[in-house]
Amino acid sequence: MEKKDFFVISIIDNYVKDLSGNWISIFIIGLLLIAFSLVFFIFPNETLVFIVYILGTMLFFVGLGVLGMAMKVKRIESNYEKIKKNIEKKFFE
């Protein structure tokens, strides 16, 4: 059997090619993580304040998103009730 007959191996080959093509991005991310960890160790109090501000900001925007989804769900429920009444009116009256 030829290599092209092994579909699973082909998938793995494509994955390895994609991943190895992006090695520089992974390397840069590793360097940034090391740099941030050093800054966090050198300035622990400022790091804590920074994390609190970032977490607070993220939670605020996530909360706004959840409120928006809640409003959409409420509209879906009311629209469904209208559609259900229209169907009942057309077919069961």
C-alpha positions in Angstrom: 0.0 0.0 0.0 1.1 3.5 -0.8 1.3 6.3 1.7 -1.7 8.1 0.1 -3.8 5.0 1.1 -3.4 5.7 4.8 -5.9 8.5 5.4 -5.0 8.8 9.2 -1.3 9.2 8.4 -2.2 11.9 5.8 -4.1 13.8 8.5 -1.2 13.6 10.9 1.2 14.6 8.1 -0.8 17.7 7.5 -1.0 18.6 11.2 2.8 18.2 11.6 3.4 20.4 8.5 1.0 23.1 9.8 2.5 23.0 13.3 6.1 23.0 12.2 5.4 25.8 9.8 4.4 28.0 12.8 7.3 27.2 15.1 8.5 30.8 15.1 5.1 31.9 16.6 5.3 29.2 19.3 8.9 30.3 20.0 8.0 34.0 20.4 5.0 33.1 22.7 7.4 31.1 24.8 9.8 34.1 25.1 6.9 36.4 26.0 5.8 34.0 28.7 9.2 33.9 30.2 9.5 37.7 30.0 6.1 38.2 31.7 7.0 35.7 34.4 10.2 37.6 35.2 8.3 40.9 35.4 5.8 39.2 37.7 8.5 37.9 40.0 10.4 41.3 40.0 7.2 43.4 40.7 4.8 41.1 42.6 2.6 43.9 44.1 2.2 45.7 40.8 1.5 42.4 39.1 -1.3 41.7 41.6 -2.9 45.1 40.9 -2.5 44.5 37.2 -4.2 41.1 37.3 -7.0 42.5 39.4 -7.7 45.3 36.9 -7.5 42.9 34.0 -9.8 40.4 35.7 -12.3 43.1 36.7 -12.4 44.5 33.1 -12.9 41.0 31.6 -15.6 40.2 34.1 -17.4 43.5 33.3 -17.4 42.7 29.6 -18.4 39.1 30.1 -21.3 40.3 32.3 -22.4 42.7 29.5 -22.3 39.8 27.1 -24.4 37.6 29.4 -27.0 40.3 29.8 -27.2 40.6 26.0 -27.7 36.9 25.6 -30.4 37.0 28.3 -32.3 39.6 26.3 -32.0 37.5 23.2 -33.3 34.4 25.0 -36.2 36.4 26.3 -37.0 37.6 22.7 -36.8 34.1 21.4 -39.2 32.9 24.0 -41.8 35.7 23.2 -41.3 35.1 19.4 -41.9 31.4 19.9 -45.1 32.1 21.8 -46.3 34.3 19.0 -45.5 31.7 16.3 -47.2 29.0 18.4 -50.4 31.1 18.7 -50.4 31.8 14.9 -50.0 28.1 14.1 -52.8 27.2 16.5 -55.0 29.9 15.0 -54.4 28.8 11.4 -54.7 25.0 11.9 -56.9 24.4 15.0 -59.6 27.0 14.7 
